[in-house]
Amino acid sequence: MARRRLYRGSDFRKALSIAELREIAKRRLPAFSLEFLESGGEDEVTLGWNRDVFKSLRFVPKTLVNTSSCNIDAVHCSTKFASPLIIGPSGHNNIMRSDGDRHLASAAAAAGIPYTLATLSNTRLEDLAEHYPGKLWMQLYVFKDRALTDDIINRADDAGYDALVFTTDANVFGWREWDRRRFRAPGKLSYGNMLDAFMHPRWFWDVMIPNGVPPIPNVTHFFPEDARDTKSAITIIPSLFAPTIDWTTVEDLRARWKRKLIIKGILSVEDACKAADAGCDGIVLSNHGGRHLDTCISPMEILPEVAERVGNRLSIIVDSGFRRGSDVVKAIALGAHAVMIGRAALYGLAAGGQEGVAHALRLLNDEIKRVLGMIGCPSLSQLDKSFIRSSASFEGPASLGDL
Ligand SMILES: Cc1cc2nc3c(=O)[nH]c(=O)nc-3n(C[C@H](O)[C@H](O)[C@H](O)COP(=O)(O)O)c2cc1C
């Protein structure tokens, strides 16, 4: 196979794929920030498998179908969107670009898709909601401190967030060894990494000069006074997540949150059924982009069965590993209503701010349209599993079972 050469410049407009945006991001970010963006838990087996799983799914195209216009509108959570993409929640976006949350939200709004603000964002949830009324989703981590959790829910409600996305897979925080190596003490970068940061002047000028280390304003007012600065806050946050969350937490949320409620972190058919029974509007099948439990399954492996069991009861969103429009088409064909992207948008952010994110979304949407045309399917709504064959010959958790 001929070796592909990826773009080597720094102009994000010239990137032809998410992989090329990633190359630009790699050159622009210092190592500690790049690793935070792209690494995974422990040996990163799941991180790799999240990509490899798509190789085990192959298209079965239909021919002689009029595909002069391919429609990529998507309906999920009772709303019509311009595309099946959703930008997922990610904390600390402003260490990729200053004002990162705002860039992501603006690009999503312009593309007619939701942006999910993370609890651990660098932007106050009210400040963002002011600019994009009714268009934003809010991600929720549940903390041991009930008052802090209540505060976030009430403020998201008052600010008009359209959906609450409850992340359930951080009851125990993922073990990211790479992350620990970069620091000489909690919250303190090693001297080598400080030097590396200085050696990325475009990043340093954009991120550090104007604002210093970005704050985490949605939560820190609840922290002990000596732990409110970002460096201290980052080190204590994992110990503040509630390991006690269970299905009664979902019932409580359902009773008090009147708009869309989405559960993120589902990886079994049984849990998907429980979410439907609890009256949730949607679920995100997710392994957190391979950042938490290593060697766990890819959401794509259970998607067909989940779709069969609950696809008509709630919206199925899937994430983890999506980098190509073809990945998105495969997920929709196997029963997903929408796809949440994490790193694909963040590479765009790091490479080119708001325009970089817009470029990433455009690349993915164009790829989706092109693939629909090539497989002979005029719209996303006409996709079904007859377009996909699962390969049992692929090395790994090979077959996705009977489609
Ligand atoms: C840098 C980074 C930070 C993240 N922070 C959060 C977070 O605060 N809350 C959350 O629910 N998920 C978080 N995630 C997980 C994403 O929402 C999403 O599940 C994951 O990125 C999807 O995989 P992908 O990056 O391969 O697309 C984060 C992911 C990344 C890459």
The ligand as an SDF file (V2000), in Angstrom:
LIG
                    3D

 31 33  0  0  0  0  0  0  0  0999 V2000
   -9.8460   16.6170   25.7600 C   0  0  0  0  0  0  0  0  0  0  0  0
  -11.1320   15.9200   26.1050 C   0  0  0  0  0  0  0  0  0  0  0  0
  -11.8410   16.3010   27.2320 C   0  0  0  0  0  0  0  0  0  0  0  0
  -13.0480   15.6710   27.5430 C   0  0  0  0  0  0  0  0  0  0  0  0
  -13.7840   16.1040   28.6150 N   0  0  0  0  0  0  0  0  0  0  0  0
  -15.0040   15.5680   28.8540 C   0  0  0  0  0  0  0  0  0  0  0  0
  -15.8330   16.0900   29.8870 C   0  0  0  0  0  0  0  0  0  0  0  0
  -15.4620   17.0330   30.6020 O   0  0  0  0  0  0  0  0  0  0  0  0
  -17.0470   15.5060   30.0630 N   0  0  0  0  0  0  0  0  0  0  0  0
  -17.4900   14.4730   29.2890 C   0  0  0  0  0  0  0  0  0  0  0  0
  -18.6030   13.9730   29.4770 O   0  0  0  0  0  0  0  0  0  0  0  0
  -16.7080   13.9650   28.2980 N   0  0  0  0  0  0  0  0  0  0  0  0
  -15.5040   14.4930   28.0580 C   0  0  0  0  0  0  0  0  0  0  0  0
  -14.7330   13.9990   27.0430 N   0  0  0  0  0  0  0  0  0  0  0  0
  -15.2390   12.8850   26.2180 C   0  0  0  0  0  0  0  0  0  0  0  0
  -16.0130   13.4010   24.9950 C   0  0  0  0  0  0  0  0  0  0  0  0
  -17.2090   14.0290   25.3490 O   0  0  0  0  0  0  0  0  0  0  0  0
  -16.3590   12.2540   24.0510 C   0  0  0  0  0  0  0  0  0  0  0  0
  -17.0390   11.2410   24.7430 O   0  0  0  0  0  0  0  0  0  0  0  0
  -15.1170   11.6620   23.3670 C   0  0  0  0  0  0  0  0  0  0  0  0
  -14.1820   12.6630   23.0830 O   0  0  0  0  0  0  0  0  0  0  0  0
  -15.5180   10.9700   22.0860 C   0  0  0  0  0  0  0  0  0  0  0  0
  -14.4220   10.3560   21.4860 O   0  0  0  0  0  0  0  0  0  0  0  0
  -13.5620   11.0240   20.3020 P   0  0  0  0  0  0  0  0  0  0  0  0
  -12.7400   12.0960   20.9390 O   0  0  0  0  0  0  0  0  0  0  0  0
  -12.7630    9.8990   19.7860 O   0  0  0  0  0  0  0  0  0  0  0  0
  -14.5390   11.6050   19.2990 O   0  0  0  0  0  0  0  0  0  0  0  0
  -13.5250   14.6110   26.7220 C   0  0  0  0  0  0  0  0  0  0  0  0
  -12.7910   14.2340   25.6030 C   0  0  0  0  0  0  0  0  0  0  0  0
  -11.6170   14.8720   25.2830 C   0  0  0  0  0  0  0  0  0  0  0  0
  -10.8680   14.4460   24.0590 C   0  0  0  0  0  0  0  0  0  0  0  0
  1  2  1  0
  2  3  1  0
  2 30  2  0
  3  4  2  0
  4  5  1  0
  4 28  1  0
  5  6  2  0
  6  7  1  0
  6 13  1  0
  7  8  2  0
  7  9  1  0
  9 10  1  0
 10 11  2  0
 10 12  1  0
 12 13  2  0
 13 14  1  0
 14 15  1  0
 14 28  1  0
 15 16  1  0
 16 17  1  0
 16 18  1  0
 18 19  1  0
 18 20  1  0
 20 21  1  0
 20 22  1  0
 22 23  1  0
 23 24  1  0
 24 25  2  0
 24 26  1  0
 24 27  1  0
 28 29  2  0
 29 30  1  0
 30 31  1  0
M  END
$$$$
